[in-house]
């Protein structure tokens, strides 16, 4: 048993990720990426290089889309759940997002208000907890 442990070599494998994970980290819609990106694996080094020096296809996707739902939600100032409540379930282009902003439908107004309330509540809770911590230290 000990003999086999001694012959084991430790070699460092490059960490890789599925294309879906890399696309999520890059903030792009996987189905809109080039086939060679979707069909391969992405190493951490490749991801870092894509982030530092995005190729033309990545720059185009980030600028014009289609964008994944988290990016769409962020650009519209709502939550992902708010998008679903508004009937938006697919990736959208920048042009489509801008059209929704211009139209400013009632669901978007409602979801933005909800998002604003959530942010205000988060700030209130953070301030409350900080005050409690200050009091606990002073006690």
C-alpha atoms as a printed R data frame, in Angstrom:
    type eleno elety resid chain resno       x      y       z
1   ATOM     1    CA   UNK     A     1   0.000  0.000   0.000
2   ATOM     2    CA   UNK     A     2   2.684  2.473   0.995
3   ATOM     3    CA   UNK     A     3   4.678  1.597  -2.111
4   ATOM     4    CA   UNK     A     4   1.849  2.726  -4.387
5   ATOM     5    CA   UNK     A     5   1.478  6.016  -2.519
6   ATOM     6    CA   UNK     A     6   5.132  6.756  -3.046
7   ATOM     7    CA   UNK     A     7   4.830  6.353  -6.802
8   ATOM     8    CA   UNK     A     8   1.896  8.703  -7.131
9   ATOM     9    CA   UNK     A     9   2.904 11.942  -8.740
10  ATOM    10    CA   UNK     A    10   1.294 15.200  -8.015
11  ATOM    11    CA   UNK     A    11   0.700 17.173 -11.158
12  ATOM    12    CA   UNK     A    12  -1.290 20.296 -11.479
13  ATOM    13    CA   UNK     A    13  -4.191 20.148 -13.885
14  ATOM    14    CA   UNK     A    14  -5.463 23.365 -15.353
15  ATOM    15    CA   UNK     A    15  -8.865 24.065 -13.867
16  ATOM    16    CA   UNK     A    16 -11.542 24.101 -16.519
17  ATOM    17    CA   UNK     A    17 -15.198 24.966 -16.572
18  ATOM    18    CA   UNK     A    18 -18.149 24.229 -18.750
19  ATOM    19    CA   UNK     A    19 -18.993 26.818 -21.397
20  ATOM    20    CA   UNK     A    20 -22.230 27.678 -19.536
21  ATOM    21    CA   UNK     A    21 -20.240 28.608 -16.429
22  ATOM    22    CA   UNK     A    22 -17.769 30.677 -18.431
23  ATOM    23    CA   UNK     A    23 -20.602 32.449 -20.271
24  ATOM    24    CA   UNK     A    24 -22.237 33.281 -16.942
25  ATOM    25    CA   UNK     A    25 -18.970 34.685 -15.594
26  ATOM    26    CA   UNK     A    26 -18.559 36.727 -18.784
27  ATOM    27    CA   UNK     A    27 -22.160 37.970 -18.588
28  ATOM    28    CA   UNK     A    28 -23.137 36.706 -22.025
29  ATOM    29    CA   UNK     A    29 -25.905 34.493 -23.398
30  ATOM    30    CA   UNK     A    30 -24.373 31.070 -24.082
31  ATOM    31    CA   UNK     A    31 -26.477 30.300 -27.167
32  ATOM    32    CA   UNK     A    32 -25.174 33.478 -28.838
33  ATOM    33    CA   UNK     A    33 -21.506 32.566 -28.387
34  ATOM    34    CA   UNK     A    34 -19.456 30.997 -31.203
35  ATOM    35    CA   UNK     A    35 -19.743 27.224 -31.657
36  ATOM    36    CA   UNK     A    36 -16.115 26.616 -30.657
37  ATOM    37    CA   UNK     A    37 -16.824 28.332 -27.316
38  ATOM    38    CA   UNK     A    38 -20.054 26.374 -26.684
39  ATOM    39    CA   UNK     A    39 -18.561 23.010 -27.638
40  ATOM    40    CA   UNK     A    40 -15.301 23.136 -25.698
41  ATOM    41    CA   UNK     A    41 -14.176 23.757 -22.162
42  ATOM    42    CA   UNK     A    42 -12.692 26.970 -20.831
43  ATOM    43    CA   UNK     A    43  -9.657 27.057 -18.569
44  ATOM    44    CA   UNK     A    44  -9.245 29.668 -15.847
45  ATOM    45    CA   UNK     A    45  -6.394 31.174 -17.868
46  ATOM    46    CA   UNK     A    46  -8.591 31.399 -20.965
47  ATOM    47    CA   UNK     A    47 -11.383 33.016 -18.943
48  ATOM    48    CA   UNK     A    48  -8.943 35.562 -17.516
49  ATOM    49    CA   UNK     A    49  -7.680 36.317 -21.036
50  ATOM    50    CA   UNK     A    50 -11.250 36.714 -22.350
51  ATOM    51    CA   UNK     A    51 -12.001 39.137 -19.507
52  ATOM    52    CA   UNK     A    52  -8.795 41.124 -19.988
53  ATOM    53    CA   UNK     A    53  -8.772 41.172 -23.793
54  ATOM    54    CA   UNK     A    54 -12.271 40.385 -25.068
55  ATOM    55    CA   UNK     A    55 -12.338 39.293 -28.714
56  ATOM    56    CA   UNK     A    56 -14.656 41.021 -31.184
57  ATOM    57    CA   UNK     A    57 -17.477 38.462 -30.705
58  ATOM    58    CA   UNK     A    58 -17.456 39.011 -26.948
59  ATOM    59    CA   UNK     A    59 -17.392 42.791 -27.288
60  ATOM    60    CA   UNK     A    60 -20.322 42.592 -29.728
61  ATOM    61    CA   UNK     A    61 -22.366 40.352 -27.409
62  ATOM    62    CA   UNK     A    62 -21.741 42.593 -24.424
63  ATOM    63    CA   UNK     A    63 -22.713 45.669 -26.410
64  ATOM    64    CA   UNK     A    64 -25.717 44.463 -28.419
65  ATOM    65    CA   UNK     A    65 -26.729 41.120 -26.942
66  ATOM    66    CA   UNK     A    66 -28.699 39.016 -26.831
67  ATOM    67    CA   UNK     A    67 -28.183 39.356 -23.094
68  ATOM    68    CA   UNK     A    68 -28.917 36.681 -20.465
69  ATOM    69    CA   UNK     A    69 -31.735 37.368 -18.017
70  ATOM    70    CA   UNK     A    70 -29.496 38.597 -15.153
71  ATOM    71    CA   UNK     A    71 -28.048 41.249 -17.470
72  ATOM    72    CA   UNK     A    72 -31.504 42.149 -18.811
73  ATOM    73    CA   UNK     A    73 -32.811 42.502 -15.253
74  ATOM    74    CA   UNK     A    74 -29.872 44.704 -14.296
75  ATOM    75    CA   UNK     A    75 -30.263 46.930 -17.370
76  ATOM    76    CA   UNK     A    76 -33.974 47.350 -16.603
77  ATOM    77    CA   UNK     A    77 -33.385 47.900 -12.875
78  ATOM    78    CA   UNK     A    78 -35.503 44.971 -11.730
79  ATOM    79    CA   UNK     A    79 -34.998 41.491 -10.286
80  ATOM    80    CA   UNK     A    80 -34.956 38.310 -12.349
81  ATOM    81    CA   UNK     A    81 -38.239 37.345 -10.689
82  ATOM    82    CA   UNK     A    82 -39.598 40.755 -11.699
83  ATOM    83    CA   UNK     A    83 -38.683 40.003 -15.305
84  ATOM    84    CA   UNK     A    84 -40.640 36.760 -15.126
85  ATOM    85    CA   UNK     A    85 -43.633 38.543 -13.592
86  ATOM    86    CA   UNK     A    86 -43.413 41.004 -16.480
87  ATOM    87    CA   UNK     A    87 -43.495 38.143 -18.978
88  ATOM    88    CA   UNK     A    88 -39.826 38.406 -19.995
89  ATOM    89    CA   UNK     A    89 -38.402 34.892 -20.016
90  ATOM    90    CA   UNK     A    90 -35.964 34.988 -22.932
91  ATOM    91    CA   UNK     A    91 -32.693 36.736 -23.669
92  ATOM    92    CA   UNK     A    92 -33.117 40.239 -25.113
93  ATOM    93    CA   UNK     A    93 -30.969 42.448 -27.286
94  ATOM    94    CA   UNK     A    94 -29.882 45.906 -26.206
95  ATOM    95    CA   UNK     A    95 -32.339 47.326 -28.754
96  ATOM    96    CA   UNK     A    96 -35.227 45.350 -27.220
97  ATOM    97    CA   UNK     A    97 -34.232 46.472 -23.718
98  ATOM    98    CA   UNK     A    98 -34.135 50.105 -24.826
99  ATOM    99    CA   UNK     A    99 -37.585 49.720 -26.424
100 ATOM   100    CA   UNK     A   100 -38.987 48.416 -23.118
101 ATOM   101    CA   UNK     A   101 -37.399 51.353 -21.269
102 ATOM   102    CA   UNK     A   102 -38.951 53.808 -23.726
103 ATOM   103    CA   UNK     A   103 -42.365 52.141 -23.546
104 ATOM   104    CA   UNK     A   104 -42.049 51.971 -19.730
105 ATOM   105    CA   UNK     A   105 -44.921 49.497 -19.243
106 ATOM   106    CA   UNK     A   106 -46.808 49.313 -15.965
107 ATOM   107    CA   UNK     A   107 -45.094 46.056 -14.940
108 ATOM   108    CA   UNK     A   108 -41.686 47.771 -15.254
109 ATOM   109    CA   UNK     A   109 -42.812 50.715 -13.117
110 ATOM   110    CA   UNK     A   110 -44.152 48.308 -10.477
111 ATOM   111    CA   UNK     A   111 -41.046 46.112 -10.473
112 ATOM   112    CA   UNK     A   112 -38.706 49.098 -10.237
113 ATOM   113    CA   UNK     A   113 -40.683 50.367  -7.264
114 ATOM   114    CA   UNK     A   114 -40.482 46.930  -5.656
115 ATOM   115    CA   UNK     A   115 -36.748 46.798  -6.301
116 ATOM   116    CA   UNK     A   116 -36.333 50.242  -4.753
117 ATOM   117    CA   UNK     A   117 -38.243 49.144  -1.640
118 ATOM   118    CA   UNK     A   118 -36.076 46.027  -1.341
119 ATOM   119    CA   UNK     A   119 -32.897 48.106  -1.571
120 ATOM   120    CA   UNK     A   120 -34.176 50.569   1.043
121 ATOM   121    CA   UNK     A   121 -35.080 47.708   3.387
122 ATOM   122    CA   UNK     A   122 -31.641 46.153   2.896
123 ATOM   123    CA   UNK     A   123 -29.999 49.457   3.843
124 ATOM   124    CA   UNK     A   124 -32.297 49.825   6.885
125 ATOM   125    CA   UNK     A   125 -31.443 46.327   8.135
126 ATOM   126    CA   UNK     A   126 -27.718 46.874   7.591
127 ATOM   127    CA   UNK     A   127 -27.853 50.139   9.561
128 ATOM   128    CA   UNK     A   128 -29.896 48.489  12.321
129 ATOM   129    CA   UNK     A   129 -27.421 45.625  12.608
130 ATOM   130    CA   UNK     A   130 -24.464 48.032  12.673
131 ATOM   131    CA   UNK     A   131 -26.132 50.005  15.480
132 ATOM   132    CA   UNK     A   132 -26.765 46.811  17.449
133 ATOM   133    CA   UNK     A   133 -23.119 45.814  17.012
134 ATOM   134    CA   UNK     A   134 -21.964 49.252  18.243
135 ATOM   135    CA   UNK     A   135 -24.200 48.951  21.313
136 ATOM   136    CA   UNK     A   136 -22.973 45.418  22.022
137 ATOM   137    CA   UNK     A   137 -19.351 46.596  21.918
138 ATOM   138    CA   UNK     A   138 -20.101 49.492  24.241
139 ATOM   139    CA   UNK     A   139 -21.973 47.364  26.788
